[in-house]
Amino acid sequence: MDVIVFDSRELSVALGALRALVPRLSVRQARYIEVVARLHGVALNAKQVAPLANERVAAVIADPHKRGRLVQLAVVMTLVDGELVPEPAAAVAELAAALAVDEQAVRLLPHLVERHRLTTRVMMMRRIMKKFVGEAWRDGGLRAVYGVLANFFGGGANRATAARYAALERYPAGSLGRALWQHCKDNGFKLPGEGGGMPERILFHDLGHLFSGFSTKPEGEIQQAAFQAGFVREDGFAFLFFGIIQFHLGIKITPVAEPEVGYFDVDKVMTALARGAACNVDLSANWDFWAHAARPLAEVRAELGIPAPGTPVMMVKPEAA
């Protein structure tokens, strides 16, 4: 999910569209607009951004990809305060209609307003599972789809797979493979192939923790969801949206983590998104972990173009986006 997509003229209009979603900016909403601008290399005060009518936005931002990204940014804008009210949700729907964007999250917003937890969980799980099942079908047909579902819901025990991952304990200190083994042991996670263990198809999530440096605590998980959204090229936004719902709105989506409230730190989450977008491959698209497992983690991270933890994210000039 790229986030730095607007040129300088489009950026001012996109920010005006975000400003128009609410009659009065909250502190977090103002900071969100400022961070979106900062990621595009522009420093500004959100109070100086004038709201723009949807017709003006549609006239300037014509590219379908940029329109879709703006609607997704608008969805996030309505959620940063941790409580969604009807008026901004309706405003996002009007923006999406004006831009002719069909974004599933827009249809979910009214359910978030009403706190329809079951509906929210079903719609989000359907969206995320569609990605995994669709990729499995393309990779190996019905057998691969069955394997994905078995891994997710049936434990997926496999002695040979478990032994292969257990051998990572003997990999060199500082290597990617050893780091993955240590990550699983430190957090009490079962290895792929162990009964009830991590499905190999979602190994990219834990690799993301290693490359990003984010913890498995709620504050780290929402940043990891954003980082993951950044490197996933096909519907990466689903993971950012999931992270906000699970770790900021307090609505349980995944069975392996408890819902949490209030963990959307605008600067941290949006910077994590930009760090993930800097990755030059999609780690979820059959990236070959074993080809790099014996290499130093830091070396692999640098090769992927991911800024190291604690280093500034290099901004891309809007005209080059």
C-alpha positions as CSV (number, residue, x, y, z in Angstrom):
1,M,0.0,0.0,0.0
2,D,1.7,3.1,-1.2
3,V,0.9,6.2,0.8
4,I,3.0,8.9,-0.9
5,V,0.9,9.2,-4.1
6,F,-0.1,12.8,-4.7
7,D,1.8,15.5,-6.5
8,S,1.9,19.0,-5.0
9,R,-1.3,20.2,-6.6
10,E,-3.2,17.0,-5.8
11,L,-1.9,17.0,-2.2
12,S,-3.5,20.3,-1.3
13,V,-6.8,19.1,-2.8
14,A,-6.6,15.7,-1.0
15,L,-5.9,17.5,2.3
16,G,-8.9,19.7,1.7
17,A,-11.0,16.7,1.1
18,L,-9.9,15.2,4.4
19,R,-10.6,18.6,6.2
20,A,-14.1,18.6,4.8
21,L,-15.0,15.4,6.5
22,V,-15.6,17.0,9.9
23,P,-16.9,20.5,10.9
24,R,-14.3,21.0,13.5
25,L,-10.9,19.2,13.7
26,S,-9.9,17.4,16.9
27,V,-6.3,17.4,17.9
28,R,-5.7,13.9,16.5
29,Q,-7.5,14.7,13.2
30,A,-5.4,17.8,12.8
31,R,-2.3,15.9,13.5
32,Y,-3.4,13.2,10.9
33,I,-3.7,15.8,8.2
34,E,-0.3,17.2,9.1
35,V,1.4,13.8,9.0
36,V,-0.1,12.9,5.6
37,A,1.4,16.2,4.4
38,R,4.7,15.4,6.1
39,L,5.0,12.1,4.4
40,H,4.7,13.9,1.1
41,G,7.5,16.2,2.2
42,V,5.3,19.2,3.1
43,A,5.2,20.9,6.5
44,L,1.9,22.7,7.3
45,N,-0.6,23.6,10.1
46,A,-3.9,21.7,9.6
47,K,-5.8,24.8,10.7
48,Q,-4.6,26.5,7.5
49,V,-6.2,23.8,5.3
50,A,-9.5,24.8,3.8
51,P,-12.2,22.2,3.3
52,L,-13.0,21.5,-0.4
53,A,-16.2,20.4,-2.0
54,N,-16.2,16.9,-3.5
55,E,-16.8,18.3,-7.0
56,R,-13.5,20.2,-6.8
57,V,-11.7,17.1,-5.5
58,A,-13.1,15.0,-8.3
59,A,-12.0,17.5,-10.9
60,V,-8.4,17.6,-9.8
61,I,-7.8,14.0,-8.7
62,A,-8.6,11.9,-11.7
63,D,-6.4,8.9,-11.4
64,P,-8.4,5.9,-10.1
65,H,-5.6,4.6,-7.9
66,K,-5.1,8.0,-6.2
67,R,-8.9,8.4,-5.8
68,G,-9.0,5.0,-4.1
69,R,-6.1,5.9,-1.8
70,L,-7.8,9.2,-0.8
71,V,-11.0,7.4,0.2
72,Q,-9.0,5.0,2.3
73,L,-7.1,7.9,3.9
74,A,-10.6,9.4,4.6
75,V,-11.7,6.2,6.3
76,V,-8.8,6.4,8.6
77,M,-9.4,10.1,9.3
78,T,-12.8,9.2,10.7
79,L,-11.3,6.7,13.1
80,V,-8.3,8.3,14.6
81,D,-10.2,9.6,17.6
82,G,-11.4,6.0,18.5
83,E,-15.1,6.7,18.1
84,L,-16.9,7.1,14.9
85,V,-20.1,9.2,14.7
86,P,-22.6,9.2,11.8
87,E,-21.8,12.5,10.1
88,P,-18.1,11.8,9.1
89,A,-19.1,8.2,8.1
90,A,-21.7,9.7,5.8
91,A,-19.2,12.3,4.5
92,V,-16.8,9.5,3.5
93,A,-19.6,7.7,1.6
94,E,-20.3,11.0,-0.3
95,L,-16.7,11.4,-1.1
96,A,-16.4,7.9,-2.4
97,A,-19.5,8.3,-4.5
98,A,-18.2,11.6,-6.0
99,L,-14.9,9.8,-6.9
100,A,-16.6,6.7,-8.1
101,V,-14.6,4.5,-5.6
102,D,-16.0,1.2,-4.4
103,E,-14.2,0.7,-1.1
104,Q,-15.5,-2.0,1.2
105,A,-14.4,-0.1,4.3
106,V,-16.9,2.6,3.5
107,R,-19.8,0.1,3.7
108,L,-18.5,-1.0,7.0
109,L,-18.4,2.4,8.6
110,P,-22.1,2.5,9.5
111,H,-21.7,-0.8,11.3
112,L,-18.8,0.7,13.3
113,V,-21.0,3.7,14.1
114,E,-23.6,1.3,15.6
115,R,-20.9,-0.9,17.2
116,H,-22.2,-4.0,15.3
117,R,-19.3,-6.2,16.5
118,L,-20.4,-9.4,14.8
119,T,-21.0,-7.8,11.5
120,T,-17.7,-6.0,11.7
121,R,-15.8,-9.2,12.5
122,V,-17.5,-11.2,9.7
123,M,-16.9,-8.5,7.1
124,M,-13.2,-8.0,8.0
125,M,-12.5,-11.7,8.2
126,R,-14.1,-12.2,4.8
127,R,-11.9,-9.5,3.3
128,I,-8.7,-10.9,4.8
129,M,-9.4,-14.5,4.1
130,K,-10.3,-13.7,0.5
131,K,-6.7,-12.5,0.0
132,F,-5.2,-15.8,1.4
133,V,-7.7,-18.1,-0.3
134,G,-7.4,-16.2,-3.6
135,E,-3.6,-16.5,-3.6
136,A,-3.7,-20.1,-2.7
137,W,-6.1,-20.9,-5.6
138,R,-3.8,-19.1,-8.0
139,D,-0.8,-21.0,-6.6
140,G,-2.1,-24.5,-6.4
141,G,-5.8,-24.8,-6.9
142,L,-8.2,-26.6,-4.7
143,R,-5.5,-28.5,-2.8
144,A,-3.7,-25.3,-1.9
145,V,-7.0,-23.7,-0.7
146,Y,-7.7,-26.7,1.5
147,G,-4.2,-26.4,3.0
148,V,-4.7,-22.8,3.8
149,L,-8.0,-23.5,5.6
150,A,-6.5,-26.4,7.4
151,N,-3.7,-24.3,8.6
152,F,-6.0,-21.5,9.8
153,F,-8.6,-23.6,11.5
154,G,-7.2,-27.1,11.9
155,G,-3.7,-26.8,13.4
156,G,-1.7,-27.9,10.4
157,A,0.7,-30.3,12.2
158,N,3.5,-31.5,10.0
159,R,6.5,-33.2,11.5
160,A,9.0,-32.5,8.6
161,T,7.9,-28.8,8.5
162,A,8.2,-28.5,12.3
163,A,11.7,-30.0,12.2
164,R,12.9,-27.7,9.5
165,Y,11.8,-24.6,11.5
166,A,13.1,-26.0,14.8
167,A,16.6,-26.3,13.1
168,L,16.6,-22.5,12.9
169,E,17.8,-22.5,16.5
170,R,21.2,-23.6,15.2
171,Y,21.5,-20.8,12.6
172,P,24.1,-18.0,13.2
173,A,23.3,-15.4,15.8
174,G,22.0,-12.3,14.1
175,S,20.7,-14.2,11.2
176,L,17.1,-13.9,9.9
177,G,16.4,-17.5,10.6
178,R,17.7,-17.4,14.2
179,A,15.8,-14.2,14.8
180,L,12.5,-15.9,13.7
181,W,13.1,-18.9,16.0
182,Q,13.9,-16.5,18.9
183,H,10.9,-14.4,18.2
184,C,8.6,-17.4,18.4
185,K,10.2,-18.7,21.6
186,D,10.2,-15.4,23.3
187,N,6.5,-14.8,22.6
188,G,5.4,-18.4,23.2
189,F,4.4,-19.0,19.6
190,K,4.4,-22.4,18.1
191,L,6.6,-22.9,15.0
192,P,5.0,-23.8,11.6
193,G,4.3,-27.5,11.4
194,E,3.7,-27.8,15.2
195,G,0.1,-28.6,16.2
196,G,-1.7,-25.3,16.3
197,G,1.4,-23.6,15.1
198,M,1.8,-20.5,12.8
199,P,0.6,-21.2,9.3
200,E,3.4,-20.8,6.8
201,R,1.3,-18.6,4.6
202,I,1.1,-15.9,7.2
203,L,4.8,-16.2,8.1
204,F,5.2,-12.7,6.6
205,H,3.4,-11.2,9.6
206,D,6.1,-12.3,12.0
207,L,8.9,-11.5,9.5
208,G,7.4,-8.1,9.5
209,H,7.9,-7.9,13.3
210,L,11.5,-8.8,12.7
211,F,12.2,-6.3,9.9
212,S,10.2,-3.5,11.6
213,G,11.3,-4.0,15.2
214,F,7.7,-3.6,16.5
215,S,6.8,-5.6,19.6
216,T,3.8,-8.0,19.9
217,K,2.2,-5.8,22.5
218,P,-0.9,-3.7,21.4
219,E,1.1,-0.6,20.6
220,G,3.5,-2.7,18.5
221,E,0.8,-4.7,16.9
222,I,-1.1,-1.7,15.5
223,Q,2.2,-0.3,14.1
224,Q,3.0,-3.8,12.7
225,A,-0.4,-3.9,11.0
226,A,0.4,-0.5,9.4
227,F,3.9,-1.7,8.4
228,Q,2.4,-4.9,6.9
229,A,-0.2,-2.8,5.0
230,G,2.6,-0.9,3.5
231,F,4.5,-3.8,2.0
232,V,1.4,-5.8,0.9
233,R,0.7,-4.7,-2.7
234,E,-2.8,-6.2,-3.1
235,D,-5.3,-4.8,-0.7
236,G,-2.7,-3.8,1.9
237,F,-5.3,-1.4,3.3
238,A,-7.2,-4.3,4.7
239,F,-4.5,-4.9,7.3
240,L,-4.3,-1.3,8.4
241,F,-8.1,-1.2,8.7
242,F,-8.0,-4.4,10.7
243,G,-5.3,-3.1,13.0
244,I,-7.3,0.1,13.8
245,I,-10.5,-1.9,14.5
246,Q,-8.7,-4.5,16.7
247,F,-6.2,-2.3,18.6
248,H,-7.9,1.1,18.6
249,L,-11.6,0.6,18.4
250,G,-11.6,-2.4,20.7
251,I,-13.6,-4.7,18.4
252,K,-12.2,-8.3,18.3
253,I,-11.3,-9.5,14.8
254,T,-8.6,-12.1,15.3
255,P,-9.0,-14.9,17.8
256,V,-5.3,-14.8,18.8
257,A,-5.3,-11.3,20.3
258,E,-7.5,-9.4,22.7
259,P,-9.2,-6.2,21.5
260,E,-7.6,-3.0,22.7
261,V,-8.7,0.6,22.8
262,G,-6.7,3.8,22.1
263,Y,-3.5,2.6,20.5
264,F,-3.6,4.7,17.3
265,D,-0.7,7.1,17.7
266,V,-0.9,9.1,14.5
267,D,2.8,9.7,14.0
268,K,3.9,6.2,14.9
269,V,1.2,4.4,12.9
270,M,1.5,6.5,9.7
271,T,5.3,6.4,9.8
272,A,5.1,2.6,10.2
273,L,2.9,2.5,7.1
274,A,5.5,4.6,5.2
275,R,8.3,2.2,6.3
276,G,6.4,-0.8,5.1
277,A,5.7,0.9,1.8
278,A,9.4,1.5,1.3
279,C,9.9,-2.3,1.2
280,N,10.8,-3.2,-2.4
281,V,9.0,-6.6,-2.4
282,D,5.7,-7.9,-1.2
283,L,6.7,-10.2,1.7
284,S,3.2,-11.8,1.5
285,A,3.5,-12.8,-2.1
286,N,5.5,-16.0,-1.7
287,W,8.7,-14.2,-0.7
288,D,11.4,-17.0,-0.2
289,F,12.3,-16.8,3.5
290,W,14.6,-19.9,3.2
291,A,16.8,-18.2,0.5
292,H,17.7,-15.5,3.1
293,A,17.3,-17.4,6.5
294,A,21.1,-17.8,7.1
295,R,21.9,-14.2,6.2
296,P,22.2,-11.3,8.7
297,L,18.8,-9.8,9.5
298,A,20.1,-6.3,9.2
299,E,21.6,-7.1,5.7
300,V,18.3,-8.5,4.4
301,R,16.4,-5.5,5.8
302,A,18.7,-3.1,4.0
303,E,18.5,-5.1,0.8
304,L,14.7,-4.9,1.0
305,G,14.9,-1.1,1.3
306,I,13.3,-1.0,4.8
307,P,14.6,1.8,7.0
308,A,16.1,0.3,10.2
309,P,14.2,0.8,13.5
310,G,14.8,4.2,14.9
311,T,16.1,5.8,11.7
312,P,14.2,8.5,9.8
313,V,11.9,7.5,7.0
314,M,13.2,8.9,3.7
315,M,10.5,10.9,2.1
316,V,9.7,10.7,-1.6
317,K,9.1,14.0,-3.3
318,P,5.5,14.2,-4.4
319,E,6.3,14.9,-8.0
320,A,8.3,11.6,-8.1
321,A,5.5,9.5,-6.4
